[in-house]
């Protein structure tokens, strides 16, 4: 089997600078639960990135970030509006429903992205105490289908949400890839666009473990510490998460990692162009490549280089590149594809 997996960017290792930061944090005693200098420094990094008028909290993982963020601004009779392909709807084992007691109102989309036009019919339904009350729109940037929201699209969703007395949450597990692909300041589609809460990812892009919940509407953060503790996401030795983010945001390491992963995805898609039996669904916008393969070849290929089948009915597979994917890795996979598919 090829040493490099194209199954997911969370299959990748840890960036050497992040490992060194963890080692450097292992320097004797430090106050627990985030009352330490490493967490202070990490929070300042986020303030440098987004501005001072934010609240930042660290958690263990992406599901924890999404669940705690959404639970902190909802009650049990509320619902969260999301695309049918959203991570919170498909890949989090009902965590939001179980821990938050919330209903996810999922909307079918063609490209994984929501819009005011797709959401608006929800508000044309009967609206009384017999039905859940929509409270949050949650989107993934990029979407689970690898598509990107433009700055304008996010602004439109934020304006729409606020006009309906809703909040806008962004699942940014791959926010570095989105920022690199949009070639803009991350503030353009977060702070300036008017989003309320962001799950800021790191594990898919070089961290060992850890994500951050960033509140731009800081009034919503009032009870977050209690929600985080109750949902098992308060790290005792938080310095080892915080130290990672301190290094991750330093000198734009997070963004450079995202750029590298995106570049390798484009290379992979381009190199497939001369393989007759590989059909690229669309050129990747970030670091995910979706392709259609001959049905009888998929299992053989997975044995030689692991990846996931995205849709078994249409034989669509997904290949994901990471910050540590190299051109050699891509060429090795292309050689496998050519040897199996001709």
Secondary structure, 3 states (H helix, E strand, C coil): CCCCCCCCHHHCCCCHHHHHHHHHHCCCCCCCCCCCHHHHHHHHHHHHHHCCCCEEEEECCHHHHHHHHHHCCCCCCEEEEEECCCHHHHCCCCHHHHHHCCEEEEECCCCCCCCHHHHHHHHHCCCCCCCCEEEEEEEECCCCCCCCCCHHHHHHHHHHHHHCCCEEEEEECCHHHHHHHHCCCHHHHCCCCCCCEEEECCHHHCCCCCEEEEECCHHHHCCHHHHHHHCCCCCCCCHHHHHHHHHHCHHHHHHHHHHHHHHHHHHHHHHHHHCCCEEECCCCCCCEEEEEECHHHHHHHHHHCCCEEEECCCCEEEEECCCCCCHHHHHHHHHHHHHHHC
